[in-house]
Amino acid sequence: MSSSLTRTRISAAFVGALVGAAAGILLVTAAGAFSVTVSAAFAGLALGVPALAGAVVGVAVTPGNTRSNLR
């Protein structure tokens, strides 16, 4: 059972990172559309920070992490 939970957390972190990276890509694209000069550092942070945050949120909200007592 522990192995199943670990796989669930890993896949949730992966999906969260993908969603975060997609948000970062949209941020970089929007900055480019407004003719803002996008440096490599900005692009890296714009992709990395949302991806990391998405991974953390993905792990935090896996189906096994609920505080409610559903009966």
N, C-alpha and C positions, 0 to 999 in steps of 0.2 A: 504494500500500500504506500509506503514511503517513496518507493521508486516512481509510482504513478504520480504522486504529488510533485515530485521533483521535475518530472517531465512536463507536467502542467505548468509549473512555474517558469521553466525554461522557455516553453513555447509562448506563454503569455508575455514574458520579457522580450522575446524576439518580435512578436506582433506589436507590442508597445513601441519598441525601437523603430520598427518600420513606419508606424504611424507618425512618430516624432520626426523621423527623417523626412517624411512626406511634407510635414508642416514646415520644416526647415527649408526644403526645396521651394515651397510656395513663398516663403519669406524672402529668399534670395531672388526669386523670379520677380516678385513685386518690387524689390529694391532696384533691380535692373530696369523694370518698366518705368520707374519714376526717374530714370537717368541718374541714379545714385551710383557712384563708383564703388564697386564691390571688390574689396581686396580679398586675397586668399585667406587671411586671418578671419575676416568677417564671415566669409563663406564657410570656413571650417567650424567656427563657433555657431553659426546659424544652423548648421546641420548636426553638429555634435551635441549641443546642449539639449535641443528637443528630443533627440534620439535617446540620450541618457535619461532624461525625465520620463519619456515614454516607457522605457524599460523598467524604471523604478515603479511607475504607476501600474504597469502590467503585472509585476510581481505582487504589488500591494493589493490588487483587486482580483486575484484569482478566485475561482468559485469556492475554494475551501476556506477562504478568509472572510468569514461573516460573523458578526457578533450577535445577530438576531437568533432567537431560539424558535425556529419554525416547527410547528407540530402538525 
